[in-house]
């Protein structure tokens, strides 16, 4: 009876061992099979979208030409621009003196222009618009600037608020003060601006040997 019990226990142990071996083999096979399975491909990073190229900015509009809409009638000027020389310099409307000579700016105002009040207005269709300004012996007045920087082809722009009249210099000449320039103050004929300044040698206060004159005709927009 004891022998039979021992055999039965041995058989159970043997069965358990066999079962354990089978399970071990099965687990190993599953592990090996799982190791042979190809790994899923790694997800590729999304392709970078190209940055949109910003559209070029539209070109800036060129500044409006003040001569595009000139005045259609005469006006009393209050400012003058001469590119490279003066930017909106003051224009004073001054009467003539007792001898009929156009007025000049106060001696203390070396950068202002005088316009012949009661004479031809800028924007008129005939006659000479008369302007003058000071020349100083130290070279700092508006007349000195004109002598140094205004030549044939230069532009003169006269203004009064929104009213504009533009002229292009067609002649620059220097004459003896004693000779004058006949016809410089014409009230008829083609419209022109005439600027007069002292030049040459200074003999004393307000006394110069020469006068320089610029004649300018109506200009069109550029």
TORKOL-4160 file (C-alpha; in steps of 0.2 Angstrom, whole numbers, padded with zeros to 4 digits, m for minus):
222
<pt num="1" X="0000" Y="0000" Z="0000"/>
<pt num="2" X="0014" Y="0012" Z="0004"/>
<pt num="3" X="0023" Y="0007" Z="m0012"/>
<pt num="4" X="0007" Y="0011" Z="m0022"/>
<pt num="5" X="0006" Y="0028" Z="m0014"/>
<pt num="6" X="0024" Y="0032" Z="m0018"/>
<pt num="7" X="0021" Y="0027" Z="m0036"/>
<pt num="8" X="0006" Y="0038" Z="m0037"/>
<pt num="9" X="0015" Y="0053" Z="m0030"/>
<pt num="10" X="0030" Y="0050" Z="m0042"/>
<pt num="11" X="0018" Y="0050" Z="m0057"/>
<pt num="12" X="0010" Y="0066" Z="m0051"/>
<pt num="13" X="0027" Y="0074" Z="m0049"/>
<pt num="14" X="0032" Y="0068" Z="m0067"/>
<pt num="15" X="0016" Y="0074" Z="m0074"/>
<pt num="16" X="0019" Y="0091" Z="m0066"/>
<pt num="17" X="0036" Y="0092" Z="m0073"/>
<pt num="18" X="0030" Y="0088" Z="m0090"/>
<pt num="19" X="0017" Y="0101" Z="m0089"/>
<pt num="20" X="0030" Y="0114" Z="m0083"/>
<pt num="21" X="0042" Y="0109" Z="m0097"/>
<pt num="22" X="0028" Y="0111" Z="m0110"/>
<pt num="23" X="0023" Y="0128" Z="m0103"/>
<pt num="24" X="0041" Y="0133" Z="m0103"/>
<pt num="25" X="0043" Y="0128" Z="m0121"/>
<pt num="26" X="0026" Y="0137" Z="m0126"/>
<pt num="27" X="0031" Y="0153" Z="m0117"/>
<pt num="28" X="0048" Y="0153" Z="m0125"/>
<pt num="29" X="0041" Y="0150" Z="m0142"/>
<pt num="30" X="0029" Y="0164" Z="m0140"/>
<pt num="31" X="0043" Y="0175" Z="m0134"/>
<pt num="32" X="0053" Y="0171" Z="m0149"/>
<pt num="33" X="0039" Y="0173" Z="m0161"/>
<pt num="34" X="0035" Y="0190" Z="m0153"/>
<pt num="35" X="0053" Y="0195" Z="m0156"/>
<pt num="36" X="0052" Y="0190" Z="m0174"/>
<pt num="37" X="0037" Y="0201" Z="m0177"/>
<pt num="38" X="0043" Y="0217" Z="m0187"/>
<pt num="39" X="0041" Y="0233" Z="m0176"/>
<pt num="40" X="0029" Y="0245" Z="m0183"/>
<pt num="41" X="0038" Y="0259" Z="m0193"/>
<pt num="42" X="0042" Y="0275" Z="m0183"/>
<pt num="43" X="0030" Y="0288" Z="m0188"/>
<pt num="44" X="0039" Y="0301" Z="m0199"/>
<pt num="45" X="0038" Y="0319" Z="m0193"/>
<pt num="46" X="0026" Y="0329" Z="m0204"/>
<pt num="47" X="0034" Y="0338" Z="m0218"/>
<pt num="48" X="0037" Y="0356" Z="m0214"/>
<pt num="49" X="0026" Y="0367" Z="m0224"/>
<pt num="50" X="0036" Y="0381" Z="m0233"/>
<pt num="51" X="0033" Y="0398" Z="m0225"/>
<pt num="52" X="0023" Y="0409" Z="m0237"/>
<pt num="53" X="0033" Y="0422" Z="m0246"/>
<pt num="54" X="0026" Y="0439" Z="m0241"/>
<pt num="55" X="0020" Y="0449" Z="m0255"/>
<pt num="56" X="0030" Y="0464" Z="m0259"/>
<pt num="57" X="0024" Y="0480" Z="m0252"/>
<pt num="58" X="0016" Y="0491" Z="m0266"/>
<pt num="59" X="0027" Y="0505" Z="m0271"/>
<pt num="60" X="0024" Y="0521" Z="m0262"/>
<pt num="61" X="0015" Y="0535" Z="m0271"/>
<pt num="62" X="0027" Y="0548" Z="m0276"/>
<pt num="63" X="0025" Y="0565" Z="m0268"/>
<pt num="64" X="0012" Y="0575" Z="m0276"/>
<pt num="65" X="0019" Y="0588" Z="m0288"/>
<pt num="66" X="0013" Y="0605" Z="m0282"/>
<pt num="67" X="0014" Y="0611" Z="m0300"/>
<pt num="68" X="0001" Y="0598" Z="m0306"/>
<pt num="69" X="m0013" Y="0610" Z="m0302"/>
<pt num="70" X="m0007" Y="0628" Z="m0305"/>
<pt num="71" X="m0018" Y="0643" Z="m0300"/>
<pt num="72" X="m0029" Y="0648" Z="m0314"/>
<pt num="73" X="m0030" Y="0666" Z="m0308"/>
<pt num="74" X="m0018" Y="0679" Z="m0300"/>
<pt num="75" X="m0015" Y="0678" Z="m0281"/>
<pt num="76" X="m0005" Y="0688" Z="m0268"/>
<pt num="77" X="0010" Y="0676" Z="m0264"/>
<pt num="78" X="0014" Y="0673" Z="m0246"/>
<pt num="79" X="0028" Y="0660" Z="m0248"/>
<pt num="80" X="0041" Y="0654" Z="m0260"/>
<pt num="81" X="0051" Y="0638" Z="m0263"/>
<pt num="82" X="0067" Y="0637" Z="m0273"/>
<pt num="83" X="0073" Y="0619" Z="m0272"/>
<pt num="84" X="0091" Y="0618" Z="m0265"/>
<pt num="85" X="0090" Y="0637" Z="m0260"/>
<pt num="86" X="0074" Y="0641" Z="m0250"/>
<pt num="87" X="0059" Y="0631" Z="m0243"/>
<pt num="88" X="0043" Y="0641" Z="m0240"/>
<pt num="89" X="0052" Y="0657" Z="m0237"/>
<pt num="90" X="0041" Y="0671" Z="m0232"/>
<pt num="91" X="0035" Y="0683" Z="m0245"/>
<pt num="92" X="0030" Y="0701" Z="m0240"/>
<pt num="93" X="0018" Y="0711" Z="m0250"/>
<pt num="94" X="0026" Y="0728" Z="m0250"/>
<pt num="95" X="0021" Y="0745" Z="m0258"/>
<pt num="96" X="0033" Y="0755" Z="m0269"/>
<pt num="97" X="0042" Y="0770" Z="m0262"/>
<pt num="98" X="0039" Y="0788" Z="m0267"/>
<pt num="99" X="0051" Y="0786" Z="m0282"/>
<pt num="100" X="0041" Y="0771" Z="m0288"/>
<pt num="101" X="0054" Y="0758" Z="m0284"/>
<pt num="102" X="0047" Y="0742" Z="m0277"/>
<pt num="103" X="0049" Y="0740" Z="m0258"/>
<pt num="104" X="0062" Y="0729" Z="m0250"/>
<pt num="105" X="0061" Y="0718" Z="m0235"/>
<pt num="106" X="0066" Y="0726" Z="m0218"/>
<pt num="107" X="0085" Y="0725" Z="m0216"/>
<pt num="108" X="0083" Y="0714" Z="m0201"/>
<pt num="109" X="0074" Y="0701" Z="m0211"/>
<pt num="110" X="0088" Y="0693" Z="m0222"/>
<pt num="111" X="0078" Y="0678" Z="m0228"/>
<pt num="112" X="0062" Y="0686" Z="m0233"/>
<pt num="113" X="0057" Y="0691" Z="m0251"/>
<pt num="114" X="0047" Y="0706" Z="m0256"/>
<pt num="115" X="0033" Y="0706" Z="m0269"/>
<pt num="116" X="0028" Y="0722" Z="m0278"/>
<pt num="117" X="0011" Y="0724" Z="m0270"/>
<pt num="118" X="m0001" Y="0731" Z="m0283"/>
<pt num="119" X="0009" Y="0724" Z="m0297"/>
<pt num="120" X="0008" Y="0708" Z="m0307"/>
<pt num="121" X="0002" Y="0693" Z="m0297"/>
<pt num="122" X="0009" Y="0675" Z="m0299"/>
<pt num="123" X="m0003" Y="0665" Z="m0309"/>
<pt num="124" X="m0007" Y="0680" Z="m0320"/>
<pt num="125" X="m0007" Y="0677" Z="m0339"/>
<pt num="126" X="0004" Y="0692" Z="m0344"/>
<pt num="127" X="0017" Y="0704" Z="m0336"/>
<pt num="128" X="0031" Y="0702" Z="m0324"/>
<pt num="129" X="0029" Y="0696" Z="m0306"/>
<pt num="130" X="0043" Y="0707" Z="m0297"/>
<pt num="131" X="0052" Y="0700" Z="m0282"/>
<pt num="132" X="0068" Y="0705" Z="m0272"/>
<pt num="133" X="0078" Y="0700" Z="m0257"/>
<pt num="134" X="0093" Y="0706" Z="m0248"/>
<pt num="135" X="0111" Y="0702" Z="m0251"/>
<pt num="136" X="0123" Y="0703" Z="m0236"/>
<pt num="137" X="0142" Y="0706" Z="m0236"/>
<pt num="138" X="0144" Y="0691" Z="m0224"/>
<pt num="139" X="0136" Y="0679" Z="m0236"/>
<pt num="140" X="0121" Y="0674" Z="m0225"/>
<pt num="141" X="0106" Y="0682" Z="m0233"/>
<pt num="142" X="0094" Y="0675" Z="m0246"/>
<pt num="143" X="0101" Y="0685" Z="m0260"/>
<pt num="144" X="0118" Y="0676" Z="m0256"/>
<pt num="145" X="0109" Y="0659" Z="m0257"/>
<pt num="146" X="0101" Y="0663" Z="m0274"/>
<pt num="147" X="0118" Y="0669" Z="m0281"/>
<pt num="148" X="0126" Y="0653" Z="m0276"/>
<pt num="149" X="0112" Y="0641" Z="m0280"/>
<pt num="150" X="0099" Y="0647" Z="m0293"/>
<pt num="151" X="0104" Y="0645" Z="m0311"/>
<pt num="152" X="0095" Y="0642" Z="m0328"/>
<pt num="153" X="0083" Y="0627" Z="m0326"/>
<pt num="154" X="0080" Y="0630" Z="m0308"/>
<pt num="155" X="0062" Y="0630" Z="m0302"/>
<pt num="156" X="0052" Y="0644" Z="m0292"/>
<pt num="157" X="0036" Y="0640" Z="m0283"/>
<pt num="158" X="0025" Y="0653" Z="m0276"/>
<pt num="159" X="0011" Y="0649" Z="m0264"/>
<pt num="160" X="m0004" Y="0657" Z="m0255"/>
<pt num="161" X="m0013" Y="0643" Z="m0246"/>
<pt num="162" X="m0019" Y="0630" Z="m0259"/>
<pt num="163" X="m0015" Y="0642" Z="m0273"/>
<pt num="164" X="0002" Y="0638" Z="m0282"/>
<pt num="165" X="0011" Y="0645" Z="m0297"/>
<pt num="166" X="0027" Y="0637" Z="m0304"/>
<pt num="167" X="0041" Y="0645" Z="m0315"/>
<pt num="168" X="0057" Y="0638" Z="m0323"/>
<pt num="169" X="0072" Y="0650" Z="m0324"/>
<pt num="170" X="0076" Y="0654" Z="m0342"/>
<pt num="171" X="0088" Y="0668" Z="m0340"/>
<pt num="172" X="0101" Y="0674" Z="m0327"/>
<pt num="173" X="0110" Y="0690" Z="m0330"/>
<pt num="174" X="0121" Y="0703" Z="m0320"/>
<pt num="175" X="0121" Y="0721" Z="m0325"/>
<pt num="176" X="0128" Y="0737" Z="m0318"/>
<pt num="177" X="0117" Y="0745" Z="m0305"/>
<pt num="178" X="0119" Y="0761" Z="m0315"/>
<pt num="179" X="0113" Y="0754" Z="m0331"/>
<pt num="180" X="0098" Y="0744" Z="m0325"/>
<pt num="181" X="0088" Y="0732" Z="m0336"/>
<pt num="182" X="0075" Y="0740" Z="m0348"/>
<pt num="183" X="0059" Y="0730" Z="m0348"/>
<pt num="184" X="0062" Y="0721" Z="m0332"/>
<pt num="185" X="0046" Y="0727" Z="m0324"/>
<pt num="186" X="0035" Y="0725" Z="m0339"/>
<pt num="187" X="0016" Y="0724" Z="m0336"/>
<pt num="188" X="0012" Y="0716" Z="m0352"/>
<pt num="189" X="0019" Y="0702" Z="m0363"/>
<pt num="190" X="0023" Y="0684" Z="m0358"/>
<pt num="191" X="0020" Y="0680" Z="m0340"/>
<pt num="192" X="0037" Y="0679" Z="m0330"/>
<pt num="193" X="0044" Y="0680" Z="m0313"/>
<pt num="194" X="0058" Y="0692" Z="m0311"/>
<pt num="195" X="0069" Y="0691" Z="m0295"/>
<pt num="196" X="0082" Y="0705" Z="m0292"/>
<pt num="197" X="0096" Y="0705" Z="m0279"/>
<pt num="198" X="0111" Y="0716" Z="m0276"/>
<pt num="199" X="0128" Y="0708" Z="m0282"/>
<pt num="200" X="0146" Y="0713" Z="m0287"/>
<pt num="201" X="0155" Y="0724" Z="m0274"/>
<pt num="202" X="0147" Y="0732" Z="m0259"/>
<pt num="203" X="0152" Y="0751" Z="m0259"/>
<pt num="204" X="0141" Y="0754" Z="m0243"/>
<pt num="205" X="0125" Y="0750" Z="m0234"/>
<pt num="206" X="0113" Y="0745" Z="m0248"/>
<pt num="207" X="0125" Y="0751" Z="m0261"/>
<pt num="208" X="0132" Y="0737" Z="m0273"/>
<pt num="209" X="0140" Y="0739" Z="m0290"/>
<pt num="210" X="0128" Y="0726" Z="m0299"/>
<pt num="211" X="0111" Y="0718" Z="m0299"/>
<pt num="212" X="0108" Y="0700" Z="m0304"/>
<pt num="213" X="0091" Y="0696" Z="m0311"/>
<pt num="214" X="0083" Y="0679" Z="m0314"/>
<pt num="215" X="0069" Y="0678" Z="m0327"/>
<pt num="216" X="0057" Y="0663" Z="m0325"/>
<pt num="217" X="0043" Y="0657" Z="m0336"/>
<pt num="218" X="0028" Y="0647" Z="m0331"/>
<pt num="219" X="0032" Y="0628" Z="m0328"/>
<pt num="220" X="0022" Y="0613" Z="m0331"/>
<pt num="221" X="0021" Y="0598" Z="m0319"/>
<pt num="222" X="0036" Y="0586" Z="m0319"/>
